[in-house]
């Protein structure tokens, strides 16, 4: 279904920073870690893992906030401070887009949930796979393949 919506544009709460995705996500996730709880002011954060070349900032200049290291950088609108996306080090050519920043996010369902060891007792998701921390690195390829197959149904 998402392929029929592409490209999907989006923006922050105030509209000063615009983004666009040009490909279906490789994986969709909900993270229950306490860091995501604090950054999202919610029970978990939502992510759509998109190939780096399929993501663009179309308007404005996001700023780095939250995590600011070489491995992970969180990007926000400098005006309304919406957490919009996360970039990783150069060895990971992906961007974690906050799907609720997209104009149409009706297609989004988390396929994987992470850090269930830190989740609030009442927080549930419809995720197919749950992990106490992050999935082991060797499992991402299989999860991505399974997610792609689920999009075909």
C-alpha positions as CSV (number, residue, x, y, z in Angstrom):
1,X,0.0,0.0,0.0
2,X,2.7,2.5,0.9
3,X,4.2,2.2,-2.7
4,X,1.1,3.9,-4.1
5,X,1.6,6.9,-1.7
6,X,5.3,7.5,-2.7
7,X,6.8,10.0,-2.6
8,X,5.5,11.1,0.8
9,X,6.2,14.6,2.0
10,X,6.1,15.7,5.6
11,X,7.0,18.5,8.0
12,X,7.5,19.4,11.6
13,X,4.7,20.7,13.8
14,X,5.3,24.4,12.7
15,X,6.0,23.6,9.1
16,X,9.4,25.2,8.8
17,X,11.3,21.9,8.1
18,X,10.0,19.7,5.3
19,X,11.1,16.1,4.6
20,X,10.3,13.5,1.9
21,X,10.7,9.8,1.6
22,X,10.9,8.2,-1.9
23,X,10.9,4.5,-1.0
24,X,9.1,2.2,1.3
25,X,10.7,1.7,4.7
26,X,13.0,-1.3,5.2
27,X,11.5,-1.8,8.6
28,X,9.0,-0.1,11.0
29,X,9.6,0.0,14.7
30,X,8.4,1.2,18.1
31,X,11.1,1.7,20.7
32,X,10.1,1.5,24.4
33,X,13.5,2.6,25.9
34,X,13.4,5.3,28.5
35,X,15.4,7.6,26.3
36,X,12.8,7.5,23.6
37,X,10.1,7.9,26.2
38,X,11.7,11.1,27.3
39,X,12.4,12.4,23.8
40,X,8.9,11.7,22.5
41,X,7.0,12.5,25.8
42,X,5.2,9.3,25.2
43,X,5.3,5.5,26.0
44,X,7.5,4.8,22.9
45,X,8.9,6.4,19.8
46,X,8.0,5.3,16.3
47,X,10.4,4.9,13.4
48,X,10.4,4.0,9.8
49,X,13.9,2.9,8.7
50,X,14.4,4.3,5.2
51,X,17.3,4.0,2.8
52,X,19.4,7.2,3.1
53,X,19.2,7.9,-0.6
54,X,15.4,7.8,-0.4
55,X,15.2,10.5,2.3
56,X,15.6,14.2,1.9
57,X,15.1,17.4,3.8
58,X,13.1,19.6,1.4
59,X,12.8,22.8,3.4
60,X,14.6,24.4,6.4
61,X,17.6,23.4,8.4
62,X,17.1,20.8,11.1
63,X,19.4,20.9,14.2
64,X,21.0,18.1,16.2
65,X,19.5,17.5,19.6
66,X,19.1,14.5,21.9
67,X,21.9,12.2,21.1
68,X,24.7,14.0,19.3
69,X,27.5,11.4,18.9
70,X,29.2,10.1,15.9
71,X,27.1,6.9,15.9
72,X,23.6,8.4,16.3
73,X,22.3,11.9,15.8
74,X,18.7,13.0,16.4
75,X,17.5,15.9,14.2
76,X,14.8,18.4,15.3
77,X,13.2,21.5,13.9
78,X,15.0,24.5,15.4
79,X,11.8,26.4,15.9
80,X,9.1,23.9,17.2
81,X,11.7,21.3,18.3
82,X,9.8,18.4,16.8
83,X,12.0,15.3,16.7
84,X,11.9,14.5,13.0
85,X,14.5,11.8,12.2
86,X,17.7,10.1,13.3
87,X,20.9,9.5,11.3
88,X,23.5,6.9,12.0
89,X,27.2,6.7,11.3
90,X,28.4,6.4,7.7
91,X,28.5,2.6,7.9
92,X,24.7,2.5,8.2
93,X,23.2,4.2,5.1
94,X,19.7,4.6,6.7
95,X,17.6,7.2,8.3
96,X,15.0,6.6,11.0
97,X,12.1,8.8,10.1
98,X,9.5,9.6,12.7
99,X,6.5,8.5,10.6
100,X,4.0,10.9,12.3
101,X,6.0,13.8,10.6
102,X,4.8,12.5,7.2
103,X,1.6,14.0,5.8
104,X,0.2,10.5,5.3
105,X,1.2,8.0,8.0
106,X,-2.0,6.0,7.9
107,X,0.0,3.0,6.5
108,X,2.3,2.9,9.5
109,X,2.2,-0.1,11.8
110,X,5.3,-1.1,13.9
111,X,6.6,-4.5,12.7
112,X,9.3,-4.7,15.5
113,X,9.2,-3.3,19.0
114,X,12.5,-2.8,20.9
115,X,13.5,-2.3,24.5
116,X,10.5,-4.1,25.9
117,X,12.6,-4.5,29.1
118,X,11.9,-0.7,29.7
119,X,8.4,-0.5,28.5
120,X,5.6,1.0,30.6
121,X,3.4,-1.9,31.8
122,X,0.3,-0.7,30.0
123,X,2.0,0.1,26.6
124,X,1.2,-2.3,23.9
125,X,1.8,-2.3,20.1
126,X,0.7,-4.7,17.3
127,X,4.3,-5.4,16.5
128,X,5.0,-8.9,15.0
129,X,8.4,-9.1,16.8
130,X,9.4,-8.0,20.3
131,X,12.9,-7.7,21.7
132,X,14.0,-6.9,25.3
133,X,16.8,-4.7,23.8
134,X,17.7,-4.2,20.1
135,X,17.5,-7.2,17.8
136,X,20.9,-8.9,17.3
137,X,22.6,-7.3,14.2
138,X,22.5,-10.6,12.3
139,X,18.7,-10.6,12.5
140,X,18.0,-7.3,10.7
141,X,18.3,-8.8,7.2
142,X,15.7,-11.5,8.0
143,X,13.4,-9.0,9.7
144,X,13.6,-6.7,6.7
145,X,12.8,-9.5,4.3
146,X,9.8,-10.6,6.4
147,X,8.6,-7.0,6.6
148,X,8.9,-6.6,2.9
149,X,6.8,-9.8,2.4
150,X,4.2,-8.5,4.8
151,X,3.8,-5.4,2.6
152,X,2.8,-7.7,-0.3
153,X,-0.2,-9.1,1.5
